[in-house]
Amino acid sequence: MFNRIHSKLGTAGFIISIVALVAALGGGAYAASGGLTGKQKKEVEKIAKKYSGKPGATGATGPTGAKGDTGGAGGKGDTGSPGAEGKQGPEGKQGPEGKPGTTGFTSTLPSGKTETGALTFATGAGQTFINVPVSFPIPLGATVTAHYLGESAAPTTECPGSAETPVAAKGSLCIYETPNNGPSTAMKLEGVRQPETGERTFAGEPLVVGKTGGSLLFSTEEEVLLLSAVWAVTAP
């Protein structure tokens, strides 16, 4: 009989039925005491644990529920209003002076560099001296000495060039006579006046030309003379 009940109810149901039967048979004692004793509770739990089945397999995951409503802005604060503009900082210190550039216009002709030019002048009837100005486009850093080479003059150490290729040694102003209406062997450079200081130097001593040029004094034995020349100066 117990086997038939066990097969119908299962182990857990069978145990519960046994417990209920015991409670019914001892109903007076149970009622008098108000429930199972501690010992009886332990026995029932022991029997239930012994005959309880193993946990069943995990069931399939149920379908995803509907998406909930979007939450409010409470989780993130609203953007605040822009703050006031800060005060202007103090002016920085002045930086060091930059190095001189290597290109572009220069106020002084660098040492060893050459610049060239041309000049033309004429003497009048009975005129034996004439002042001829020469001006340097770029001023020199120091004075130089002047040298005049007539049309037939040979090159020198200070003036190794020619009218076609004017060249000057460092620290020299070389004036090369160019071909004209006739030879001018009678022309001579007698002196030079510096425009910056007014100082004059004459033949027989170094003819000093100023940093910006000078006034060249020529003499001639010819009655009328037209002279053209080119010049080259190299900064000392």
C-alpha positions as CSV (number, residue, x, y, z in Angstrom):
1,M,0.0,0.0,0.0
2,F,2.8,2.4,0.9
3,N,4.5,1.6,-2.4
4,R,1.4,2.6,-4.4
5,I,1.1,5.9,-2.4
6,H,4.8,6.5,-2.9
7,S,4.6,5.9,-6.7
8,K,1.7,8.3,-7.0
9,L,2.9,11.2,-4.7
10,G,6.6,11.0,-5.2
11,T,9.2,11.1,-2.5
12,A,8.5,14.6,-1.4
13,G,4.8,14.2,-1.4
14,F,5.1,10.8,0.3
15,I,7.2,12.4,3.1
16,I,4.7,15.2,3.6
17,S,1.9,12.7,3.8
18,I,3.7,10.7,6.4
19,V,4.3,13.9,8.4
20,A,0.6,14.8,8.2
21,L,-0.4,11.3,9.3
22,V,1.9,11.4,12.3
23,A,0.5,14.9,13.2
24,A,-3.1,13.5,12.9
25,L,-2.5,10.5,15.1
26,G,-0.8,12.6,17.8
27,G,-3.2,15.5,17.5
28,G,-3.9,15.7,21.1
29,A,-0.3,15.9,22.1
30,Y,0.3,18.4,19.3
31,A,-2.6,20.5,20.4
32,A,-1.5,20.4,24.0
33,S,2.0,21.4,23.3
34,G,1.2,24.0,20.6
35,G,3.3,22.3,17.8
36,L,6.2,20.0,17.1
37,T,9.0,19.8,19.6
38,G,12.4,20.9,18.5
39,K,13.5,17.2,18.3
40,Q,10.5,16.4,16.1
41,K,11.3,19.4,13.8
42,K,14.8,18.2,13.4
43,E,13.7,14.6,12.5
44,V,11.2,15.9,10.0
45,E,13.9,18.1,8.3
46,K,16.3,15.2,8.3
47,I,13.8,12.9,6.6
48,A,12.8,15.7,4.1
49,K,16.4,16.4,3.2
50,K,17.2,12.7,2.7
51,Y,14.3,12.0,0.3
52,S,14.2,15.4,-1.5
53,G,15.1,15.3,-5.2
54,K,18.0,17.1,-6.8
55,P,17.4,20.7,-8.2
56,G,16.0,20.6,-11.7
57,A,17.7,22.1,-14.8
58,T,17.6,25.9,-15.3
59,G,14.6,26.9,-17.4
60,A,14.9,28.8,-20.7
61,T,15.4,32.5,-20.5
62,G,12.1,34.4,-20.9
63,P,11.6,37.0,-23.6
64,T,13.0,40.6,-23.1
65,G,10.5,42.9,-21.6
66,A,9.3,46.1,-23.1
67,K,11.7,49.1,-23.0
68,G,10.9,51.5,-20.1
69,D,10.4,55.2,-20.4
70,T,13.5,57.5,-20.6
71,G,14.4,59.0,-17.3
72,G,14.5,62.7,-16.6
73,A,17.6,65.0,-16.5
74,G,18.0,64.4,-12.8
75,G,21.0,62.1,-13.3
76,K,23.0,64.9,-15.1
77,G,22.9,68.5,-14.3
78,D,21.8,71.1,-16.9
79,T,24.6,73.3,-18.4
80,G,25.2,76.4,-16.4
81,S,25.4,79.9,-17.8
82,P,28.8,81.2,-19.1
83,G,31.0,82.7,-16.4
84,A,32.2,86.3,-16.5
85,E,35.4,87.1,-18.6
86,G,38.5,87.0,-16.6
87,K,40.8,90.0,-16.2
88,Q,43.6,90.7,-18.6
89,G,46.9,89.3,-17.5
90,P,50.0,91.5,-17.0
91,E,52.1,92.4,-20.0
92,G,55.0,90.0,-20.6
93,K,58.7,91.0,-20.5
94,Q,60.3,92.3,-23.6
95,G,62.2,89.6,-25.5
96,P,65.9,90.0,-26.4
97,E,66.9,91.9,-29.5
98,G,67.1,89.7,-32.6
99,K,70.3,89.1,-34.6
100,P,70.9,91.3,-37.7
101,G,69.5,89.8,-40.9
102,T,71.7,88.4,-43.6
103,T,69.5,89.4,-46.5
104,G,67.8,92.5,-47.8
105,F,69.0,96.1,-47.7
106,T,72.1,96.9,-45.7
107,S,73.0,100.3,-44.3
108,T,76.8,99.7,-44.6
109,L,78.7,97.8,-47.4
110,P,80.1,94.7,-45.7
111,S,83.9,94.4,-45.6
112,G,85.3,92.9,-48.8
113,K,82.2,93.6,-50.8
114,T,82.4,95.8,-54.0
115,E,80.0,98.3,-55.5
116,T,80.5,100.2,-58.8
117,G,79.3,103.3,-60.6
118,A,80.0,105.7,-63.4
119,L,80.9,109.4,-63.8
120,T,81.2,111.9,-66.7
121,F,82.6,115.4,-66.7
122,A,84.1,118.1,-69.0
123,T,86.4,121.0,-68.8
124,G,85.7,124.4,-70.3
125,A,88.0,126.7,-72.3
126,G,90.9,127.9,-70.2
127,Q,89.8,125.6,-67.3
128,T,92.7,123.7,-65.8
129,F,91.0,122.2,-62.7
130,I,87.7,120.5,-62.3
131,N,85.9,119.0,-59.3
132,V,84.1,115.7,-60.0
133,P,81.8,114.3,-57.3
134,V,81.6,110.5,-56.7
135,S,78.9,109.1,-54.4
136,F,78.6,105.5,-53.1
137,P,75.0,104.1,-53.1
138,I,75.8,102.1,-50.0
139,P,78.1,103.9,-47.5
140,L,81.3,102.3,-46.3
141,G,82.3,101.4,-42.8
142,A,85.6,103.3,-43.1
143,T,87.5,105.6,-45.5
144,V,89.4,104.3,-48.6
145,T,92.1,105.6,-50.9
146,A,91.5,106.8,-54.5
147,H,93.4,105.7,-57.6
148,Y,93.0,107.0,-61.2
149,L,93.9,105.0,-64.2
150,G,94.0,106.7,-67.6
151,E,92.8,105.0,-70.8
152,S,96.3,103.7,-71.5
153,A,97.4,103.0,-67.9
154,A,98.3,99.5,-66.9
155,P,96.6,97.7,-64.0
156,T,98.0,98.0,-60.5
157,T,97.9,96.0,-57.3
158,E,95.2,98.3,-56.0
159,C,93.3,98.4,-59.3
160,P,93.8,95.1,-61.2
161,G,90.7,95.6,-63.4
162,S,89.8,97.7,-66.4
163,A,87.0,100.0,-67.7
164,E,85.2,96.9,-69.0
165,T,85.7,95.0,-65.8
166,P,86.1,97.5,-62.9
167,V,87.8,95.9,-59.9
168,A,89.2,97.3,-56.7
169,A,91.4,95.8,-54.0
170,K,90.0,95.9,-50.4
171,G,90.1,99.5,-49.1
172,S,90.5,101.1,-52.6
173,L,88.5,103.3,-54.9
174,C,89.6,102.7,-58.5
175,I,88.6,105.1,-61.3
176,Y,89.0,103.7,-64.8
177,E,88.9,106.1,-67.8
178,T,86.7,104.9,-70.6
179,P,87.3,105.6,-74.4
180,N,86.1,109.0,-75.5
181,N,86.8,111.6,-78.2
182,G,90.6,111.3,-77.7
183,P,93.3,110.4,-75.3
184,S,93.4,112.2,-72.0
185,T,96.9,111.5,-70.9
186,A,97.1,115.1,-69.6
187,M,94.4,114.3,-66.9
188,K,95.7,113.9,-63.4
189,L,94.0,113.3,-60.0
190,E,95.3,116.1,-57.9
191,G,93.3,115.8,-54.6
192,V,90.2,114.5,-52.8
193,R,87.9,116.2,-50.4
194,Q,85.9,114.1,-47.8
195,P,82.2,115.3,-47.6
196,E,81.7,114.2,-44.0
197,T,84.6,116.1,-42.5
198,G,85.7,118.5,-45.3
199,E,89.3,117.2,-44.9
200,R,91.4,117.4,-48.1
201,T,94.3,115.2,-49.2
202,F,96.6,115.9,-52.2
203,A,98.8,114.1,-54.7
204,G,101.9,112.8,-53.1
205,E,100.0,111.4,-50.2
206,P,97.2,108.8,-49.9
207,L,94.1,110.4,-51.4
208,V,91.5,109.6,-48.8
209,V,87.8,109.2,-49.8
210,G,85.0,109.5,-47.3
211,K,82.6,106.8,-46.3
212,T,79.9,108.1,-48.6
213,G,82.2,109.2,-51.5
214,G,84.1,112.4,-52.1
215,S,84.9,115.3,-54.4
216,L,87.7,114.5,-56.9
217,L,90.0,117.3,-58.1
218,F,91.4,116.7,-61.6
219,S,93.8,118.9,-63.5
220,T,94.3,119.0,-67.3
221,E,96.7,120.7,-69.8
222,E,94.2,120.4,-72.6
223,E,92.0,123.4,-73.6
224,V,88.7,121.4,-73.6
225,L,88.3,117.9,-72.5
226,L,85.3,115.5,-72.2
227,L,86.0,112.6,-69.9
228,S,83.9,109.6,-68.9
229,A,84.9,106.9,-66.4
230,V,83.7,104.0,-64.3
231,W,84.6,103.2,-60.8
232,A,84.7,100.4,-58.3
233,V,85.2,100.5,-54.5
234,T,85.7,97.6,-52.2
235,A,84.9,98.1,-48.5
236,P,87.9,97.7,-46.1
